[in-house]
Amino acid sequence: MRETPLSSCERAFLLQAITDKKRVDGRQTYDYRNIKITFGTEYGCCIVELGKTRVLGQVSCELVAPKMNRPTEGILFFNLELSSMASPAFETGRPSELLVKLNRLLERCLRNSKCIDTESLCVQAGEKVWQIRVDLHLLNHEGNIMDAASIAAVAALCHFRRPDVSVQGEEVTVYSPEERDPVPLSMHHMPICVSFAFFQQGTFLLVDPSEREERVMDGLLVIAMNKHREICTIQSSGGIMLLKEQVLRCSKVAGVKVAEITELIQKALENDRKIRKEGGKFGFAESLPDQKITALKIEKNVVDTSNVKDKAEKIISESQPPSDVVTKPVVRAVGTAQIGEGIENTWGELEEEEDEEEEDEDDDDADIVSTSIESDKVTEKPAKKTSADIVISDSEEEDVVILQPEPQAKASSSQAPEEDQDKSPVRKTPHSKKKKKRSSH
Amino acid sequence: MAGLELLSDQGYRVDGRKSGELRKIQARMGVFAQADGSAYMEQGNTKALAVVYGPHEIRGSRAKTLHDRAVVNCQYSMATFSTGERKRRPHGDRTSTEMTMHLKQTFEAAILTQLYPRCQIDIYVQILQADGGNYCTCVNAATLAVIDAGIPMRDYVCASSAGFIEDTPLADLSYVEEASGGPQLALALLPKSDQIALLEMNSRLHEDHLDRVIDAASKACKDVYAVLDQVVRDHLQEVTALIGDRGSA
C-alpha cells in the first residue's frame, strides 16, 4: 500500500506552525520526545521508544571464520528491518531506498567509528572469530527511525554478553552461562545519531522530527556523536543547501543531546544490572506491565492534582460565557462561498461554541449530558476510571484550553478535520466528568 | 600508525603533496557521440566516466513521473577491474546503492529540475580506477557531463574530500590516506554561493576540528571549480572553432 499523501491544507498548516516556531506536539525546537529504554530477560535485547516510534534491538553472536583480509578481527553485522507492521508504507520484498540509507548510516555510525573493539572478538587468528549480529526491528513508525535505531543498537550492544571461551592448543571450548559468566563486549564509546530536519530551504531547523514533520521537511542532517564530542558520522540528505554555519550549529546541539541520551542509556543499563543482581523481576514482562503490545497507551503525566476542583471552578467563574455571535463568514458576492486555503477553517470553533452553550444550558442537570454521550465514549470510560488521577489531570489541561477564548480559537482553527474527530471524544469525556463532580457537590 | 607516515615532519604527504594540495586533475568533455552529454575525469589515479541522457520522456513505470519537476535517475558503478581485488558485482551492493543515492541527491539539488516537468534525466557514472575520492571524482565528472548535455544548473557542483591527520586538515585524500582509518569528509559544494549540496563524514573527528576540515574541503572544492571551469571554456572554444571552420568552408 502506498502512503496516503499529505493534503495541501495539512502541509500548509504544519509549515505555518513551524514558521511560528511551534510544533504540533507542543515541543520546543530542540526537544526530543520521551525516550524509554527497556531490556528483555535475555542479554542483548531491548526496546527503545522515542515518543511512539519503537525499535526492538537484539544482539546475537556465533563463531565463524574471519574475513580473509582481516584474520584477527571479529565481524560486526547490522541489519535494520522495516516491517509493514510499523507502517503500511513499508513493503516487504526489495529493500527500499530508505532502508538502504538507514542501514548504511547505522553501519557507518557503529562500525566505521570503531566503537567496538573487534580484535577482542578474535578467538583463534585466521580460524575462529565472533560474529556479532545486531538485528533491529522497527515496531512502530512515528518519525525519526534513525535516532531510535541507533539508541537501540547501542543499548543492546552494551547490554549484550557473549559466552566465555578458552583455547587450549587447537581446541576451543565455549562455556555455557552456567559454567562461566558470559563476558560483555568491550565498547570504546557510544555513538548516537541526532537528526535535524530543515524546512523552508534551511531557514528553520527542528530536532527529532515526527512522522508528520518528516513528510514536509526539505532535508535532513544526521550527526552521530559520542559523549566526548567526537563526530562519528555526518550525513546530509534531501535537496537542501546547507551553509557551513548551520552545520557547525547543529554539531553543537548534537553534542548536548548526545550527552543527555548517553546518560539515559547508562542509567537504564545500571538499573537493569541492579535489578538482576538483587534477583528482582526484570525483562519486558516486568518493565511493560500495564501495556499491551498491540495498543499504544496514553502517557502518564505526573500533574499536581491537589486542588484541581478549586482551580477549575476559579477558571470557570472567571471565564465569560461564549458569545452568541458567530464570526461572520466572508461572502464575496451573493450566493458565493470561498473554498480552499484562503480562509481559516472555523468548523472546529463553531462546534466547540455549540458545545459550551449546551453545557451552560445543561449545567444543573449534568447527568443527562453524561448519559447522552455517544456510545464509543461510553465504552472508553471504564478504562479511564481505573486510573482516576490521570483523568483529572487531563481534564484540568483540557479546561484551560477550552475555556480561555483566545487559545481556543487558535487550537480549533488549526486542527485538521480528521484530527479533530480523533480528539473530540477525549475532550468531551473530561467535560462530563467535571460536570458530574460539580453536581455531586 | 602502522609504520606508515602519512604526514612527514616537513609537512609532505605520502605522495609528496602539501596538506592543501590537490592531485592532478585532467578532464575531457564530449567523449561519446551517442550520449547527450559525457565527460571523462581523472583525479590522480582515480578515473571516472560520466554519461548523461536527457531530459527525455519517463522510461519504465510512469508512476515515477513528477508533475512539477524532472526525475533525476543516477547509477553508480565500479568497473570490476577498478580495485586491487577484482570486484564481483559492479553495482547493486550496499555501498554502491548508497553512492547512487548520494549522487542523485547532489544533482537533484543542483540541476534546475523544475524546468523539465514530467521528464527524466539519466546520469550514469562509472569508476574505471579507484584510488580514493570516488564520490568526489564522480560528482565532478557528472557535472561536466551535465554541462555538456546543456542542462541548466544552479552552479557547478564541485566535490572534494578532506581528512584530518596529526592536527592538520588534508585535502583530496588518496586511497592510502583513506584506508588509514582516519576521519574523512566528503563535501559537494556550489562554489559561488558556498552552499553545501552534500556533506558526509566517517570515522571519528572531534567537534572542535570540524570547522577547519570543512574549510579545507571547501577550499579544495573551489580549486576544483577553477579547473572545471577552465575545461569547460577550453571545450567550448574547441567546439566553436570547429563550427566556425565548417561555417566558413
Interface residues (C-beta under 8 A of the other chain):
Chain A: E97 V100 K101 N103 R104 E107 R108 N112 S113 K114 L221 M225 N226 H228 R229 E230 I231 C232 T233 I234 Q235 S236 S237 G238 G239 I240 M241 L242 L243 K244 V247 L248 S251 K252 G255
Chain B: R94 T95 T97 E98 M101 Q105 E108 A109 G181 P183 L185 L190 S193 D194 Q195 I196 A197 L198 L199 E200 M201 N202 S203 R204 L205 H206 E207 D208 L210 D211 I214 D215 S218
